[in-house]
Amino acid sequence: MPANFLEFPRELRDRVYGLCLLHLESINPWGGYLRRRELTTGLLLANKAVYQEARFLLYTQNRFDFTTATPEKIASFLETIGRSNADYIQHVYFNFPTFLYLDPKDIALEDDSIAILRSIQSGYTKLRTLTISPYSAYAMELRLDALDYPKIAAEALKLVDTRFRAITSL
């Protein structure tokens, strides 16, 4: 007699979901065929019950890499996976926000950096971790360190800190 997958204990089903849907490295949603091939997302299409159980694991346990993302890509990803799945995402990896101006009387972030932070703030409401790419953080550290005015660097970091603190789920 054939076994029904949903009759197996939930712990065993979760183990199967984990083997198919969890990735040790961050997942770049725009990373192409090879990255998607490592995940067996077709499992989500098995039936509604499997979809409901498995999507939770996929979105809560993986870390999503937005380092190559534009604001449009992030919005498109949100639209593709749907608000209910986006609400499960807890771990995002992205670049340090970029400054448009670092002048004594004018410190401002680039529009894309502002838009990305707004998208993350409004679209991914249950984030627990927001990890900055070490490469982008190091590049920004060099840029801020090269300034002749330490007060500008402090104000710039204060601006970024304010933007991060606006993400209420963190």
Z-matrix of the N, CA and C atoms (Angstrom, degrees):
N
C 1 1.437
C 2 1.540 1 108.39
N 3 1.337 2 118.56 1 128.65
C 4 1.458 3 120.76 2 -179.26
C 5 1.530 4 111.45 3 -68.89
N 6 1.336 5 114.77 4 144.99
C 7 1.467 6 120.20 5 179.86
C 8 1.527 7 109.92 6 -90.00
N 9 1.313 8 114.86 7 143.68
C 10 1.458 9 121.17 8 175.20
C 11 1.527 10 107.38 9 -92.35
N 12 1.318 11 117.30 10 123.02
C 13 1.462 12 122.94 11 -177.41
C 14 1.526 13 111.70 12 -53.07
N 15 1.310 14 117.23 13 -39.37
C 16 1.466 15 120.80 14 -177.43
C 17 1.522 16 113.16 15 -72.43
N 18 1.324 17 117.58 16 -10.18
C 19 1.458 18 120.45 17 175.76
C 20 1.522 19 112.46 18 -85.93
N 21 1.334 20 116.75 19 -12.07
C 22 1.464 21 120.20 20 175.56
C 23 1.524 22 108.83 21 -69.66
N 24 1.326 23 117.48 22 154.01
C 25 1.468 24 119.85 23 178.04
C 26 1.536 25 110.97 24 -57.52
N 27 1.309 26 116.30 25 146.12
C 28 1.465 27 121.38 26 -177.67
C 29 1.530 28 111.39 27 -56.47
N 30 1.311 29 116.93 28 -38.74
C 31 1.465 30 121.21 29 179.16
C 32 1.529 31 111.41 30 -58.11
N 33 1.305 32 117.24 31 -41.59
C 34 1.459 33 121.46 32 178.31
C 35 1.532 34 110.88 33 -69.38
N 36 1.314 35 117.19 34 -41.61
C 37 1.469 36 120.25 35 177.24
C 38 1.529 37 110.69 36 -61.82
N 39 1.336 38 115.79 37 -41.78
C 40 1.464 39 119.01 38 178.56
C 41 1.527 40 111.58 39 -63.05
N 42 1.297 41 116.01 40 -34.69
C 43 1.487 42 119.79 41 177.21
C 44 1.526 43 109.81 42 -64.04
N 45 1.314 44 117.75 43 -43.11
C 46 1.471 45 121.85 44 177.69
C 47 1.528 46 109.36 45 -64.04
N 48 1.325 47 117.28 46 -45.03
C 49 1.472 48 120.37 47 178.15
C 50 1.527 49 110.43 48 -58.50
N 51 1.315 50 115.95 49 -42.78
C 52 1.469 51 119.87 50 179.69
C 53 1.513 52 112.43 51 -62.21
N 54 1.312 53 116.99 52 -43.40
C 55 1.470 54 120.50 53 178.75
C 56 1.522 55 111.46 54 -63.01
N 57 1.299 56 117.13 55 -32.70
C 58 1.466 57 121.21 56 -176.98
C 59 1.530 58 113.70 57 -88.68
N 60 1.320 59 117.00 58 -28.60
C 61 1.470 60 118.96 59 -167.29
C 62 1.522 61 115.75 60 -121.30
N 63 1.318 62 118.45 61 -8.28
C 64 1.461 63 118.65 62 -178.55
C 65 1.521 64 110.86 63 -100.55
N 66 1.319 65 114.43 64 143.25
C 67 1.459 66 121.12 65 -177.73
C 68 1.522 67 108.22 66 -129.94
N 69 1.323 68 117.57 67 134.99
C 70 1.455 69 120.83 68 -178.13
C 71 1.524 70 112.41 69 -67.67
N 72 1.321 71 116.48 70 -37.15
C 73 1.462 72 120.76 71 179.13
C 74 1.522 73 109.27 72 -90.99
N 75 1.321 74 115.63 73 164.63
C 76 1.459 75 118.31 74 178.31
C 77 1.526 76 110.16 75 -66.57
N 78 1.314 77 115.40 76 151.10
C 79 1.459 78 122.12 77 -177.58
C 80 1.524 79 109.18 78 -101.60
N 81 1.318 80 115.88 79 120.21
C 82 1.458 81 121.15 80 174.32
C 83 1.523 82 106.88 81 -92.12
N 84 1.333 83 118.22 82 109.67
C 85 1.465 84 119.78 83 -177.56
C 86 1.522 85 113.72 84 -60.25
N 87 1.329 86 117.27 85 -16.25
C 88 1.462 87 121.75 86 -179.61
C 89 1.517 88 110.71 87 -110.72
N 90 1.348 89 116.54 88 19.97
C 91 1.457 90 122.07 89 -172.73
C 92 1.508 91 115.97 90 -79.63
N 93 1.296 92 118.80 91 -2.48
C 94 1.455 93 119.89 92 175.70
C 95 1.514 94 113.95 93 91.98
N 96 1.306 95 113.96 94 -173.96
C 97 1.458 96 123.57 95 -170.71
C 98 1.523 97 113.11 96 -61.43
N 99 1.320 98 118.46 97 -45.96
C 100 1.463 99 120.10 98 -173.71
C 101 1.518 100 112.48 99 -60.87
N 102 1.322 101 117.69 100 -42.86
C 103 1.462 102 120.43 101 -179.53
C 104 1.529 103 110.50 102 -67.03
N 105 1.321 104 117.05 103 -43.76
C 106 1.463 105 119.80 104 -179.31
C 107 1.525 106 110.65 105 -65.18
N 108 1.323 107 116.56 106 -31.87
C 109 1.459 108 120.77 107 -178.04
C 110 1.531 109 111.61 108 -66.54
N 111 1.317 110 117.05 109 -26.69
C 112 1.456 111 121.21 110 -179.39
C 113 1.535 112 111.80 111 -72.41
N 114 1.310 113 117.36 112 -18.49
C 115 1.451 114 121.92 113 177.69
C 116 1.526 115 108.72 114 -107.03
N 117 1.306 116 116.48 115 140.29
C 118 1.458 117 121.00 116 179.42
C 119 1.523 118 108.57 117 -99.39
N 120 1.328 119 115.96 118 70.71
C 121 1.460 120 120.23 119 -175.75
C 122 1.528 121 112.37 120 -73.13
N 123 1.329 122 117.58 121 -14.14
C 124 1.458 123 120.45 122 176.34
C 125 1.522 124 111.98 123 -60.14
N 126 1.330 125 115.74 124 -21.68
C 127 1.460 126 120.79 125 176.68
C 128 1.525 127 110.83 126 -57.13
N 129 1.331 128 116.63 127 -32.46
C 130 1.463 129 121.07 128 -179.64
C 131 1.528 130 112.62 129 -64.63
N 132 1.320 131 116.87 130 -17.52
C 133 1.456 132 121.59 131 -178.42
C 134 1.528 133 113.28 132 -92.75
N 135 1.332 134 117.40 133 0.13
C 136 1.466 135 120.66 134 -175.73
C 137 1.534 136 111.75 135 -59.96
N 138 1.313 137 116.18 136 -53.13
C 139 1.466 138 121.96 137 175.67
C 140 1.527 139 108.53 138 -170.05
N 141 1.316 140 116.81 139 173.87
C 142 1.468 141 120.60 140 -174.96
C 143 1.526 142 112.62 141 -63.67
N 144 1.314 143 116.68 142 -39.21
C 145 1.468 144 119.69 143 -177.99
C 146 1.534 145 110.85 144 -65.79
N 147 1.325 146 117.02 145 -45.15
C 148 1.466 147 120.73 146 178.20
C 149 1.532 148 109.50 147 -63.83
N 150 1.317 149 116.95 148 -42.77
C 151 1.462 150 121.15 149 178.38
C 152 1.521 151 110.99 150 -56.57
N 153 1.320 152 117.54 151 -47.75
C 154 1.463 153 121.39 152 -178.37
C 155 1.525 154 111.45 153 -62.30
N 156 1.323 155 116.85 154 -41.50
C 157 1.463 156 120.03 155 -179.15
C 158 1.525 157 111.92 156 -73.14
N 159 1.319 158 117.10 157 -43.85
C 160 1.463 159 121.47 158 -171.74
C 161 1.525 160 113.04 159 -76.96
N 162 1.306 161 118.00 160 -35.00
C 163 1.472 162 119.51 161 -176.73
C 164 1.523 163 111.05 162 -63.05
N 165 1.323 164 116.72 163 -34.56
C 166 1.456 165 119.99 164 177.86
C 167 1.527 166 110.39 165 -56.69
N 168 1.308 167 116.28 166 -47.98
C 169 1.461 168 121.42 167 -179.97
C 170 1.526 169 111.34 168 -65.06
N 171 1.319 170 116.93 169 -45.18
C 172 1.467 171 121.73 170 -179.28
C 173 1.523 172 111.21 171 -56.00
N 174 1.303 173 117.33 172 -48.45
C 175 1.458 174 120.17 173 -173.11
C 176 1.527 175 114.46 174 -87.16
N 177 1.335 176 118.42 175 -28.18
C 178 1.471 177 118.39 176 -179.17
C 179 1.520 178 112.60 177 -84.01
N 180 1.324 179 117.85 178 -30.93
C 181 1.459 180 120.08 179 -171.87
C 182 1.526 181 114.85 180 -97.60
N 183 1.319 182 118.52 181 -18.82
C 184 1.466 183 120.60 182 178.92
C 185 1.519 184 110.30 183 -89.73
N 186 1.325 185 115.06 184 156.56
C 187 1.462 186 121.91 185 175.44
C 188 1.523 187 106.71 186 -106.57
N 189 1.329 188 116.81 187 129.24
C 190 1.456 189 122.03 188 -175.96
C 191 1.526 190 110.25 189 -101.50
N 192 1.324 191 114.97 190 129.35
C 193 1.465 192 123.41 191 -175.00
C 194 1.522 193 110.14 192 -95.45
N 195 1.327 194 115.83 193 109.71
C 196 1.465 195 121.65 194 178.71
C 197 1.527 196 111.78 195 -104.92
N 198 1.337 197 118.17 196 19.42
C 199 1.469 198 120.02 197 -176.32
C 200 1.525 199 113.01 198 -66.35
N 201 1.311 200 118.29 199 -24.82
C 202 1.470 201 120.27 200 179.01
C 203 1.527 202 111.29 201 -101.10
N 204 1.303 203 116.85 202 8.72
C 205 1.462 204 121.43 203 -172.14
C 206 1.525 205 112.97 204 -85.01
N 207 1.307 206 113.43 205 143.99
C 208 1.458 207 121.88 206 167.14
C 209 1.528 208 106.07 207 -100.36
N 210 1.319 209 117.94 208 165.63
C 211 1.471 210 118.50 209 176.37
C 212 1.532 211 111.93 210 -56.60
N 213 1.325 212 116.89 211 -35.95
C 214 1.470 213 120.76 212 179.56
C 215 1.528 214 111.13 213 -66.11
N 216 1.331 215 117.08 214 -39.68
C 217 1.468 216 120.36 215 179.08
C 218 1.529 217 111.02 216 -65.09
N 219 1.322 218 116.07 217 -40.76
C 220 1.466 219 119.29 218 179.54
C 221 1.526 220 110.19 219 -64.95
N 222 1.317 221 116.97 220 -43.34
C 223 1.466 222 120.88 221 177.83
C 224 1.526 223 110.49 222 -62.58
N 225 1.324 224 116.84 223 -40.65
C 226 1.463 225 121.29 224 179.38
C 227 1.533 226 110.76 225 -65.38
N 228 1.326 227 116.85 226 -41.49
C 229 1.464 228 120.69 227 178.04
C 230 1.521 229 110.04 228 -61.72
N 231 1.324 230 116.50 229 -44.07
C 232 1.465 231 121.29 230 178.34
C 233 1.528 232 110.22 231 -60.38
N 234 1.313 233 116.70 232 -44.45
C 235 1.465 234 120.79 233 179.45
C 236 1.530 235 111.13 234 -64.68
N 237 1.327 236 116.81 235 -39.14
C 238 1.465 237 121.67 236 -178.56
C 239 1.522 238 112.03 237 -66.22
N 240 1.334 239 116.77 238 -46.31
C 241 1.472 240 118.54 239 -176.50
C 242 1.521 241 112.48 240 -85.39
N 243 1.318 242 117.60 241 -18.56
C 244 1.465 243 121.32 242 179.75
C 245 1.514 244 112.57 243 87.77
N 246 1.305 245 115.37 244 152.47
C 247 1.464 246 122.10 245 -177.21
C 248 1.532 247 111.77 246 -59.95
N 249 1.332 248 117.23 247 -40.65
C 250 1.473 249 118.52 248 -176.68
C 251 1.528 250 111.41 249 -65.00
N 252 1.334 251 118.31 250 -36.07
C 253 1.468 252 120.27 251 176.81
C 254 1.527 253 110.85 252 -74.47
N 255 1.329 254 117.17 253 -39.04
C 256 1.467 255 120.67 254 178.30
C 257 1.524 256 110.56 255 -60.38
N 258 1.321 257 116.54 256 -33.06
C 259 1.462 258 119.93 257 178.65
C 260 1.525 259 112.47 258 -64.81
N 261 1.324 260 117.25 259 -21.54
C 262 1.465 261 120.60 260 177.69
C 263 1.528 262 112.88 261 -80.12
N 264 1.324 263 117.88 262 -22.96
C 265 1.465 264 120.57 263 -174.84
C 266 1.525 265 109.69 264 -64.22
N 267 1.345 266 114.67 265 127.55
C 268 1.453 267 120.21 266 -176.74
C 269 1.522 268 113.86 267 -118.65
N 270 1.343 269 117.40 268 -14.81
C 271 1.462 270 120.65 269 -173.73
C 272 1.531 271 110.07 270 -133.59
N 273 1.335 272 116.25 271 117.84
C 274 1.461 273 122.04 272 179.60
C 275 1.526 274 108.89 273 -126.45
N 276 1.314 275 114.67 274 139.86
C 277 1.462 276 123.96 275 179.78
C 278 1.521 277 106.35 276 -118.39
N 279 1.348 278 118.59 277 125.28
C 280 1.454 279 119.59 278 -179.02
C 281 1.526 280 110.92 279 -152.61
N 282 1.328 281 116.32 280 176.04
C 283 1.464 282 121.93 281 -177.08
C 284 1.522 283 111.47 282 -81.10
N 285 1.313 284 114.88 283 152.17
C 286 1.454 285 121.02 284 174.11
C 287 1.524 286 107.96 285 -60.19
N 288 1.315 287 117.91 286 135.88
C 289 1.474 288 119.41 287 179.25
C 290 1.534 289 111.40 288 -55.62
N 291 1.317 290 115.60 289 145.35
C 292 1.460 291 122.02 290 -176.84
C 293 1.528 292 109.97 291 -100.79
N 294 1.314 293 115.57 292 140.07
C 295 1.463 294 120.69 293 -179.87
C 296 1.518 295 111.16 294 -91.14
N 297 1.309 296 115.49 295 137.56
C 298 1.453 297 122.28 296 173.72
C 299 1.527 298 109.34 297 -83.79
N 300 1.337 299 115.16 298 -45.10
C 301 1.461 300 121.56 299 179.48
C 302 1.521 301 109.90 300 -130.08
N 303 1.325 302 114.78 301 139.00
C 304 1.460 303 121.90 302 172.23
C 305 1.525 304 108.24 303 -133.34
N 306 1.304 305 114.85 304 58.99
C 307 1.463 306 121.82 305 -179.98
C 308 1.522 307 108.93 306 -105.52
N 309 1.335 308 117.32 307 156.22
C 310 1.468 309 119.06 308 -177.76
C 311 1.531 310 114.17 309 -53.24
N 312 1.318 311 117.75 310 -34.96
C 313 1.466 312 119.59 311 -178.03
C 314 1.526 313 112.82 312 -107.98
N 315 1.320 314 116.75 313 4.39
C 316 1.466 315 119.29 314 -176.78
C 317 1.531 316 110.20 315 -150.05
N 318 1.313 317 115.69 316 99.46
C 319 1.464 318 122.18 317 175.86
C 320 1.520 319 106.37 318 -115.73
N 321 1.332 320 115.82 319 119.01
C 322 1.466 321 119.27 320 -176.15
C 323 1.527 322 110.43 321 -146.65
N 324 1.318 323 114.40 322 146.12
C 325 1.463 324 120.66 323 175.06
C 326 1.526 325 109.89 324 -83.85
N 327 1.337 326 115.15 325 153.32
C 328 1.461 327 119.74 326 174.73
C 329 1.527 328 109.41 327 -65.63
N 330 1.322 329 116.20 328 151.95
C 331 1.463 330 121.40 329 -178.68
C 332 1.524 331 112.13 330 -58.09
N 333 1.342 332 117.71 331 -40.95
C 334 1.469 333 120.23 332 179.73
C 335 1.527 334 111.63 333 -62.71
N 336 1.325 335 116.82 334 -40.51
C 337 1.466 336 119.71 335 178.62
C 338 1.528 337 110.78 336 -63.96
N 339 1.319 338 116.50 337 -41.53
C 340 1.468 339 120.48 338 178.04
C 341 1.525 340 110.00 339 -63.64
N 342 1.330 341 116.34 340 -44.95
C 343 1.471 342 120.63 341 -178.65
C 344 1.530 343 111.31 342 -64.31
N 345 1.323 344 117.53 343 -39.93
C 346 1.473 345 120.36 344 178.61
C 347 1.522 346 109.92 345 -64.35
N 348 1.311 347 117.53 346 -45.66
C 349 1.468 348 120.25 347 178.85
C 350 1.523 349 111.38 348 -62.90
N 351 1.321 350 117.59 349 -39.22
C 352 1.471 351 120.26 350 177.05
C 353 1.524 352 111.18 351 -64.82
N 354 1.335 353 116.60 352 -41.38
C 355 1.472 354 120.00 353 178.58
C 356 1.515 355 111.11 354 -62.05
N 357 1.321 356 115.93 355 -43.35
C 358 1.466 357 119.82 356 178.99
C 359 1.528 358 109.53 357 -64.89
N 360 1.317 359 116.73 358 -42.42
C 361 1.464 360 121.18 359 -178.90
C 362 1.524 361 111.92 360 -63.11
N 363 1.315 362 117.25 361 -43.76
C 364 1.464 363 119.71 362 -174.90
C 365 1.527 364 113.41 363 -90.09
N 366 1.325 365 117.65 364 -28.40
C 367 1.459 366 119.59 365 -173.44
C 368 1.510 367 115.68 366 -95.78
N 369 1.318 368 117.30 367 -21.75
C 370 1.463 369 121.00 368 -175.49
C 371 1.530 370 106.86 369 -125.39
N 372 1.318 371 115.30 370 81.54
C 373 1.465 372 122.12 371 -166.10
C 374 1.525 373 115.10 372 -83.33
N 375 1.327 374 118.19 373 -4.50
C 376 1.468 375 119.32 374 -179.11
C 377 1.521 376 112.04 375 -121.17
N 378 1.320 377 115.84 376 30.01
C 379 1.460 378 119.83 377 178.04
C 380 1.516 379 110.87 378 -60.73
N 381 1.314 380 115.03 379 140.39
C 382 1.460 381 120.66 380 174.06
C 383 1.514 382 110.39 381 -111.96
N 384 1.346 383 116.23 382 -32.79
C 385 1.466 384 119.80 383 178.85
C 386 1.522 385 110.14 384 -133.61
N 387 1.299 386 114.41 385 140.57
C 388 1.459 387 123.08 386 175.62
C 389 1.523 388 104.44 387 -128.43
N 390 1.317 389 116.36 388 105.95
C 391 1.457 390 121.41 389 -174.93
C 392 1.519 391 109.79 390 -102.81
N 393 1.322 392 115.70 391 132.21
C 394 1.457 393 121.84 392 179.63
C 395 1.523 394 108.86 393 -92.07
N 396 1.328 395 116.14 394 137.44
C 397 1.458 396 121.62 395 175.19
C 398 1.526 397 109.02 396 -58.69
N 399 1.325 398 117.82 397 128.65
C 400 1.471 399 118.75 398 179.56
C 401 1.531 400 112.49 399 -62.97
N 402 1.321 401 117.63 400 -29.92
C 403 1.462 402 120.46 401 179.90
C 404 1.523 403 110.76 402 -67.30
N 405 1.327 404 116.91 403 -44.72
C 406 1.458 405 119.34 404 -179.99
C 407 1.529 406 110.61 405 -71.21
N 408 1.324 407 117.62 406 -34.12
C 409 1.462 408 120.39 407 178.13
C 410 1.526 409 110.23 408 -66.66
N 411 1.329 410 116.34 409 -41.03
C 412 1.464 411 120.29 410 179.23
C 413 1.528 412 110.72 411 -65.73
N 414 1.324 413 116.77 412 -42.54
C 415 1.470 414 120.63 413 178.17
C 416 1.526 415 110.36 414 -60.88
N 417 1.325 416 117.02 415 -41.23
C 418 1.463 417 119.99 416 179.14
C 419 1.524 418 110.36 417 -70.05
N 420 1.325 419 116.75 418 -37.03
C 421 1.459 420 119.67 419 176.96
C 422 1.530 421 110.37 420 -59.69
N 423 1.312 422 117.16 421 -43.33
C 424 1.463 423 120.53 422 178.15
C 425 1.526 424 111.34 423 -63.42
N 426 1.326 425 115.76 424 -41.95
C 427 1.469 426 119.64 425 -179.71
C 428 1.533 427 110.89 426 -64.04
N 429 1.324 428 116.85 427 -44.90
C 430 1.463 429 120.29 428 -179.49
C 431 1.528 430 111.41 429 -69.61
N 432 1.317 431 116.05 430 -35.90
C 433 1.459 432 120.60 431 179.95
C 434 1.531 433 111.43 432 -67.39
N 435 1.324 434 116.83 433 -28.88
C 436 1.463 435 121.64 434 -179.13
C 437 1.525 436 112.99 435 -77.26
N 438 1.317 437 117.21 436 -11.23
C 439 1.467 438 120.11 437 179.03
C 440 1.524 439 110.38 438 -67.87
N 441 1.319 440 115.86 439 147.14
C 442 1.460 441 120.62 440 178.29
C 443 1.527 442 112.26 441 -80.91
N 444 1.327 443 115.88 442 -11.24
C 445 1.464 444 119.99 443 -175.09
C 446 1.530 445 110.00 444 -120.43
N 447 1.339 446 116.92 445 104.16
C 448 1.473 447 118.88 446 178.27
C 449 1.527 448 112.72 447 -58.78
N 450 1.336 449 116.81 448 -28.14
C 451 1.462 450 120.32 449 -179.88
C 452 1.539 451 110.58 450 -64.20
N 453 1.334 452 117.62 451 -34.73
C 454 1.471 453 121.21 452 177.81
C 455 1.523 454 109.52 453 -64.89
N 456 1.330 455 116.55 454 -44.68
C 457 1.470 456 120.24 455 178.65
C 458 1.526 457 110.46 456 -60.02
N 459 1.332 458 116.08 457 -42.74
C 460 1.467 459 119.80 458 179.48
C 461 1.527 460 111.05 459 -63.76
N 462 1.322 461 117.11 460 -42.44
C 463 1.467 462 120.79 461 178.68
C 464 1.528 463 111.22 462 -66.52
N 465 1.312 464 116.88 463 -38.16
C 466 1.467 465 120.94 464 178.87
C 467 1.530 466 110.46 465 -63.52
N 468 1.320 467 116.19 466 -44.99
C 469 1.466 468 119.84 467 178.78
C 470 1.527 469 111.14 468 -67.03
N 471 1.311 470 116.85 469 -33.94
C 472 1.467 471 120.70 470 176.09
C 473 1.530 472 110.66 471 -63.27
N 474 1.337 473 116.42 472 -40.51
C 475 1.461 474 121.08 473 177.50
C 476 1.537 475 111.13 474 -61.64
N 477 1.325 476 116.57 475 -45.40
C 478 1.471 477 120.53 476 179.07
C 479 1.525 478 109.96 477 -65.24
N 480 1.320 479 116.89 478 -42.20
C 481 1.464 480 120.78 479 178.38
C 482 1.529 481 110.97 480 -59.48
N 483 1.318 482 117.10 481 -40.66
C 484 1.466 483 121.29 482 177.44
C 485 1.520 484 111.23 483 -61.34
N 486 1.335 485 116.43 484 -42.19
C 487 1.474 486 120.88 485 178.16
C 488 1.529 487 111.07 486 -64.60
N 489 1.319 488 117.20 487 -41.95
C 490 1.462 489 120.27 488 178.99
C 491 1.522 490 110.70 489 -65.21
N 492 1.312 491 116.99 490 -41.77
C 493 1.472 492 120.95 491 -179.15
C 494 1.528 493 112.10 492 -67.51
N 495 1.322 494 116.92 493 -19.49
C 496 1.463 495 120.23 494 176.87
C 497 1.526 496 111.97 495 -71.85
N 498 1.330 497 116.53 496 -15.10
C 499 1.472 498 120.98 497 176.29
C 500 1.538 499 105.56 498 -83.49
N 501 1.307 500 115.17 499 94.90
C 502 1.468 501 121.41 500 -167.97
C 503 1.517 502 115.08 501 -65.02
N 504 1.312 503 117.91 502 -21.81
C 505 1.467 504 119.14 503 -178.26
C 506 1.527 505 112.88 504 -77.37
N 507 1.313 506 117.40 505 -13.40
C 508 1.474 507 120.25 506 -178.72
C 509 1.518 508 111.20 507 -84.21
